[in-house]
Amino acid sequence: MSQADLSTSFRAEFDANSQEFCLAGVIRPRSIEEIAPGVSMLKEAIDEVRGVLYINVRRLVQMNNTAFHAFVRVVLDACRTRSDLRFVVVTSSVVGWTTRMFGHLNRIEPQITVEVYDSTFYPGQSFVENTSFIPILRTQTKMTWRHERTILPRHGMRAGIAMADICCGIGDFAVLVQKEFQPARIVALDHSKASLAYARDVAAGFGITDIEYTYGDASEMLLDDNQFDFVSCRHSLQIFNRSDMLLAELYRICKPGGRVYITNEKNSHCLGEPRSQSIQWTYNEVAKLFSHFEMDVELGPKSRRYLADAGFDDIVVESFMVTNLDGDPQDFADVITAWEKVYAGEMAVKRGDSPEFIQRFRQGFKDHIFAALHPKGYAGWPIWVASGRKPL
Ligand SMILES: C[S@@+](CC[C@H](N)C(=O)[O-])C[C@H]1O[C@@H](n2cnc3c(N)ncnc32)[C@H](O)[C@@H]1O
């Protein structure tokens, strides 16, 4: 791979193996001369590749007209001389201007196309970014917070720190942490526009102005390295299909000596009495259903290995069981109702399951609710908490 550091904030790279030319950072030259090495690299890339040249601008935060015209001129000239070549500009909705600006090129030159890489970038995306997922997040955090508020200090949470909640969903965890622990700074990032809109509404309703809600891709964040004392990522490594990429990013933004805190489930271990067999059957099926969409809701006990493989030390792992006895049993029942709606009502339908399967699948959730609300019943949902320190 060749690389040119054209200024502190701008990078150009060409990877011959993947035929990808990448521009990242802020590129605002006063004259073309300042970016001449990058422009030459693009010309050399064009000479070298066959078929398709990918132009990756997913992390291109800003570009002025001087730079845009310099790079685009090279591509347009190549379209004239190389009818065998196609150009695919890969943008991200996180830096939305790139899609608009590069999108015009396709109208001038059909050899150039634009792909927005994060429009469908992981298999579970259509479910978790949907508004129908919001009741799941709302009811879940209400139940888990009772446990996490006492657990968090053992994993590095304390007053005055800088923290980031990555894959924050509707941002309720950030609000609770702020009230309980008073960190100095909280960034809360997610890729669901529906969840972030909800989060901002809730924050406005409570007069909260100092949580930085941010739209972004957790696997390729625009946040700087080594910024946060504490980075949380709850119930999300099990959702995004490249947990290694997420962990690498959590590691990157964490300060040396800081901690990354993750929570995950093992759904097949959800339990209840009475009607334990039906409940057990349904949650085994939940795990299979998620795995069909490349999500691993059995990840919880694998957390230690995942953190170790990502380079963390001083790893601490513990688990807790959310139960119907934690508070009002109806709160537990509300979580299950929200799961049934999305898992049986949307995901199983999308997988193409038969009405008979879906009916039996639903029955396990109903039986879990029955166990939770039964005067002598017991219902549980186990969670694994793990954190690791970024070495100094
Ligand atoms: C199960 S929810 C958990 C939300 C929240 N942490 C909680 O515990 O309530 C998973 C969240 O991860 C987000 N997510 C998944 N992959 C992501 C990615 N690559 N970048 C940003 N957010 C992502 C989804 O939008 C969703 O809000």
The ligand as an SDF file (V2000), in Angstrom:
LIG
                    3D

 27 29  0  0  0  0  0  0  0  0999 V2000
  -29.4430   -3.7610   20.7120 C   0  0  0  0  0  0  0  0  0  0  0  0
  -29.2220   -2.0910   20.3850 S   0  0  0  0  0  0  0  0  0  0  0  0
  -28.4830   -1.5210   21.9060 C   0  0  0  0  0  0  0  0  0  0  0  0
  -28.6580   -0.0540   22.1220 C   0  0  0  0  0  0  0  0  0  0  0  0
  -28.1650    0.4690   23.4810 C   0  0  0  0  0  0  0  0  0  0  0  0
  -26.7350    0.3140   23.6410 N   0  0  0  0  0  0  0  0  0  0  0  0
  -28.9030   -0.2000   24.6110 C   0  0  0  0  0  0  0  0  0  0  0  0
  -28.3190   -1.0620   25.2700 O   0  0  0  0  0  0  0  0  0  0  0  0
  -30.0770    0.1320   24.8050 O   0  0  0  0  0  0  0  0  0  0  0  0
  -27.9190   -2.0470   19.2280 C   0  0  0  0  0  0  0  0  0  0  0  0
  -27.6150   -0.6500   18.7190 C   0  0  0  0  0  0  0  0  0  0  0  0
  -26.4210   -0.7090   17.9690 O   0  0  0  0  0  0  0  0  0  0  0  0
  -26.5390    0.2020   16.8960 C   0  0  0  0  0  0  0  0  0  0  0  0
  -25.5200   -0.1880   15.8900 N   0  0  0  0  0  0  0  0  0  0  0  0
  -25.2910   -1.3980   15.3720 C   0  0  0  0  0  0  0  0  0  0  0  0
  -24.2540   -1.3600   14.5150 N   0  0  0  0  0  0  0  0  0  0  0  0
  -23.8180   -0.0820   14.5060 C   0  0  0  0  0  0  0  0  0  0  0  0
  -22.7630    0.5970   13.8320 C   0  0  0  0  0  0  0  0  0  0  0  0
  -21.9520   -0.0160   12.9940 N   0  0  0  0  0  0  0  0  0  0  0  0
  -22.5980    1.9050   14.0860 N   0  0  0  0  0  0  0  0  0  0  0  0
  -23.3830    2.5710   14.9500 C   0  0  0  0  0  0  0  0  0  0  0  0
  -24.4150    1.9860   15.6070 N   0  0  0  0  0  0  0  0  0  0  0  0
  -24.6230    0.6790   15.3850 C   0  0  0  0  0  0  0  0  0  0  0  0
  -27.9700    0.0520   16.4460 C   0  0  0  0  0  0  0  0  0  0  0  0
  -28.4120    1.1580   15.6900 O   0  0  0  0  0  0  0  0  0  0  0  0
  -28.6780   -0.0840   17.8040 C   0  0  0  0  0  0  0  0  0  0  0  0
  -29.1010    1.1600   18.2870 O   0  0  0  0  0  0  0  0  0  0  0  0
  1  2  1  0
  2  3  1  0
  2 10  1  0
  3  4  1  0
  4  5  1  0
  5  6  1  0
  5  7  1  0
  7  8  2  0
  7  9  1  0
 10 11  1  0
 11 12  1  0
 11 26  1  0
 12 13  1  0
 13 14  1  0
 13 24  1  0
 14 15  1  0
 14 23  1  0
 15 16  2  0
 16 17  1  0
 17 18  1  0
 17 23  2  0
 18 19  1  0
 18 20  2  0
 20 21  1  0
 21 22  2  0
 22 23  1  0
 24 25  1  0
 24 26  1  0
 26 27  1  0
M  CHG  2   2   1   9  -1
M  END
$$$$
